[in-house]
Amino acid sequence: MTRTTRTQRGRVLSAAALAIATATLTGCDLEQLVDLAPSERDEGTVEVVAVVDGDTIDVATSTGEERVRIIGIDTPEIGRRGEASECYAIEAREFVDELVYGRDVELRADDTQADVDAYGRLLRHVFIDGRSVAVETLAAGAGYEYTYDAAYDGLSEHQDAESAARAAGLGLWGTC
């Protein structure tokens, strides 16, 4: 099986698993969810109800809560189950929390990326007041540019924001 075929199959299986889980948790009709394209599930704005860490948020949608992995950024990991947090993990989460918690954000799918990741999180660009949350976070030095599977929309802007933060010694670049 080629990489493209595996990736496509993985996207279909991930989308199906997410649809089943969403239907089960929200009591929605599975057929209604399956018929929706990714952009229709997250059209318009959604409210951020939790900031899990610097690159993952929970949002309230018309079908319930969704966990969203922000495309184009990776932030230090917060320690779980007694493990220590990586350098600047708490600060990265606090930065994103101050930026988006309790506010409406716009989610945008990216055709170059899967709909969901291996953990069932929606993969989306996230915007607040027309600004990219990933770029804002990178510009503050709270994370690293992250390309998972393929170049994504806005890649060069993400790389430029990280480079500028690194050169200025901002955030984790001056601390870690």
WOTAHU-V362486 format. One record per helix or strand of 2 or more residues. SS is the DSSP state (helix for helix, strand for strand). FROM is the first residue (numbers start at 1). TO is the last residue. If there is no record, write none. Layout:
ss->[SS,SS]
from->[FROM,FROM]
to->[TO,TO]
This chain:
ss->[helix,helix,helix,strand,strand,strand,strand,helix,strand,strand,strand,helix,strand,helix,helix]
from->[3,30,38,45,56,64,73,89,104,122,131,133,144,155,172]
to->[26,35,41,53,61,70,74,100,108,128,132,139,145,168,175]
